[in-house]
Amino acid sequence: MATSKKVYIAGGCFWGMEDLFRKRKGVLDTEVGYIGGENENPTYDNHPGHAEGIEITYDTTETNFKEILDYFFRIHNPTTVDQQGNDIGSSYRSAIFYQNEEEKQTAEEVIAIVNQSNRWDGKVVTTLEPYTKFWPAEEYHQDYLVKNPNGYTCHFERFGTFLDKK
């Protein structure tokens, strides 16, 4: 029985998201790329409507979709429209690309939990978009902060978990 699944999210520049997620328990692999846009075979110079996203492959025996979203909402600001740090534009939007109704419902549930926590100054503006296709980014973007340890990132852990750990 397969114990790995993939999740697709976007929360600003993909470098910082990838760097933090790669270290999480249960994460088997990460890849940065473009998702949710208008053209086929997008590139860094031509990705209209696409978000800078991340594909996360995870082990379902060690983590789950809800825990991944919990971390996602802790490492970027989900209350800013089309902006993270110095990066501005729809490429840097906060988005969850759900693959089925169960993922969509879980995402809605986690967004409600984040909003009810009042930890952020505003309400979550993260979009819920149906998954279409993920296009891997150019090789120089993959593992960027491993290759360039002093590279730019606006991602960091801001809070502990939003989930009730009874």
N, C-alpha and C positions, 0 to 999 in steps of 0.2 A: 504494500500500500504506500502510495506517495505521501511523503510528509512535508513537501515543500510547496509553497505558493508564492505568487508574485503580487505586489501592490504597487500602484502608480500614484505618486503625489508630486505636487510642486509647491514650493514655498520660498520663492526668491532664487537667487543664484544657486545653481545646482552644485557647485563645488562644496560649499559649507554643509549643505544637507547630506551629501554623500559622505563627507569626512566624519560627521557625527554618527550617522546610521551604521557605517561599516563596523563600528566598535560595539554595537548593541548585541546583547545576548540573543541568540537565535537567528541573527542575520547571517545568511550564507554568502550573499553576493550583492553588490550594488553596481548600477550602471547609470550614467547620466545621459540625458537626451532631450528630445523635443516631443511634445504631446499636445493634442487638442487644437491644432491649427488648420490652416487652409491648404497647404501645399504638400505634395509628395516629396520625399527625399530632402527634407529641410536641412539647412546648414546654419552655422552661427550667423553668417551674413545674410541668410534668406530663410527666415522662419516665421512668416506672417501669421499671427494668431496663436502660434505655439507657445506654450509655457516651457521654461527651462525646468524639466522634471527629472525624476529619479525613479528607476525601476529597482525595487527591493525584492530579493528572493529570500524567503525566510522559512525556517523549520517550524512547522506547526506544532511540534511537540515541545518547543521551547518558548514560543511567543505566539501572538495572534494579531489579527487585524486591529482590534480595539487597542491593544497595548502599543502597536506601532503608531496609530493615530494619536494616542495620548502623548507620546514622545514628540511627534510632529508638531502638536500645538504648544509644546514647551520650548522648542528651539527656534521658532520664527514668530513674527508678530502677525497673527491671523486677522487683525482688525484694520489693517491698512490696505486700501484698494490699489492694486497694481504697483506695490512698492515694498521693498525690503532694504533697509539701510539706504545706501547711496544709489541703489538700483531702482529705476523707475520705468514703468511701461508694462503692458499686458504680459510680456515674457516673464515677469517677476511676480505674477499673481499667485495667490494662495488657492490651491485647487486640489481636490481629491477626485481621481478618475476611477469611478466605481465600475466593477465588472459584472455585477449582478444586483438584484434587489436587496439581498441580505447585506452586502457591503454598503449600499446606499442607506439602508435603515440604521446600520451600525454607525456610519458617519454622522447621520442626523442626531443620533443618541449622544455621541461624543461631543458634537457641537453644542448641544443643549447643556451638557455637563460643564463644558468650558464657559459658556455664557453665564450659567448659574453661579459659577465660582467667583465671578467679579474680579478675577485676578488681572485681567486686561482692562485698560481704561475705556474701551469701546466694545461693541458686539462683534462677533466673528463674521467676516465677510467672505470666508472661504467658499469658493464655488464647488458644487457637486456636479461633475460632468461625466457623461457616460464614456467609458474607455472606448477608443477607436483603434489607434495604433501608436506604438512607441517607436520612435526613430532614434537609435543610438547617436550620440554626439560624436564629433571628431575625436580621434585618439588623444590629442593633446589636452582635451577636457577631462578624460577619464583619469580618476585618481589624482586630480590636479594638485590638491593640497599635500599629497604624499610626495609628489614630484617637486612641488614648490612650497615648502613648509612655511614660508613667510608671505604666502599669497593672501589676497583679500578674502575675508569672509565676514558676514554680519550675523552668523548663526552661533548660538551658544545656549546652554541650558539656563532658562530663566526661573523655572519653578520646579518643585517636586511634582509627583504624579497628580493628575486630576481625578484619577480613579480611586474609588473607595477600596481600600485594602484590608477588609475585615478578616 
